[in-house]
Amino acid sequence: MNLEALATELRERYDPVKPSLDVSHSFAAFDILETYSSSYYVYDWGRVIVEDFFTQFSKKTPFAGEAPVRYRRAVLEPGSSMSANDLVKNFLGRAQNTSAFQAWLQEEFRDPQPTSQ
């Protein structure tokens, strides 16, 4: 089977966005930036906000305390009636920042402790 020919045929048939460059082996390329552009990074920014939100909750009992009720009232109930930035500010009492995300990254990708042999 000629993968290059198949990929070209399928791309021409189904892809509404034509590639900007004629590259061989496009089926093995990371072309997500071409088709998603900046929208792709909204997922990453969502993680920044989630980690910031989680600083308001108890790690051991996230459904206890006042944070879950405050989250429901400040974010879920208003929903799309206001901008996402306003929802975030209403819940956090400030604009989001990357501090909690940076802490998560450091923990998530920290080198594991060497084991004694």
N, C-alpha and C positions, 0 to 999 in steps of 0.2 A: 504494500500500500504506500502511496506517495503522500506523506503527511503534509508536505508543503502545498501540493495541489488541492488536497481536501480542505486545508485551512483557508486557502485563498477562495475556494468555491463557497464555503460556508460564510466567510466574512462578507463576500460580495452579496450573498443572498440575504443574510439576516442582520448584519451590522449597519445601523443607520449612519454611523460615523465612519467615514472613510479614513484610512490611515494617512497621516501627513507624509510619511516616508514609505518608500517601497523597500521593505526589509525582508530578507529571507529568514526563515525559522521564527516567524512571528508567534507561532503557537507556543514557543518556549520563552517568550519575552514577557517582561513585566510592563504591560501596556496600560495598566490601570490608571496611570497619570494622564494618559491621552484621553481616556473615555470619562473618567470621573472628575478630573481636574481638581479644583479646590474643594469640591463637595466631599471628596474622600476624607479630607482631614477633619470634617465635622465630627466624625466618630472619635477622633483623638481628643478634640476639645470637649466632647461629651464626657470622656473619662476624667478630664481635668475637673469638670464641674461635679461629677459623681464623687470623686475623692474628697473634694472640698465639702460637699454635703455630708459625707460620712463622718467628718470631724464633729458634727453636731450630735451624733448618735452614740450610744454606749456600744462598744465592740462586743461585750458579752451578752447584752440583752438589748438588741437594736429596736425592739418593739415596745420597750418600756420607757418611761419618762415622758417629758413634754415634747421632745423632738418629732416623734411620729405624728402627733396631732398638729403641731405647728407646720410640718411638711404638707400634711393634707390640706390645711387651711390656706397656706401661703402659695402652694404650687399646684396641687391637684385640682382644688375647687375652682380657682380662677381659670385654669387651663389656658386656652388660646385667646382669652379675652384681653390679654396684655402680652407684651413682648417677653421673650424668654429671659432677657437680661433683667427685666423688672421682677420676674418671678424669682430669679436667683437672688437678687438684692433683697427682696421681701423676706425670703427664707433665711439668708445668711446675715442680714442686717448690714451688708456691705457688698461691693462687687466681688465676683469670684477672683481667685488668684491661683497661682500654680504651686504654692507651698506644699499643700497636701499631696498633690500629684508627684512632686519631686521626692517627697518622703516615701511614697509608695514605690517609685522607681528604684530608689536606693535599697529598699527592703526586698523588692521583687528580684532584683538583679545582683544582689550582694553575693560575693563568693561564699560558697558553703565552707563551714569550718572543716579543716583537714581532720581526718580520722586517724587515731593512733593505731599503729600497727604493731 
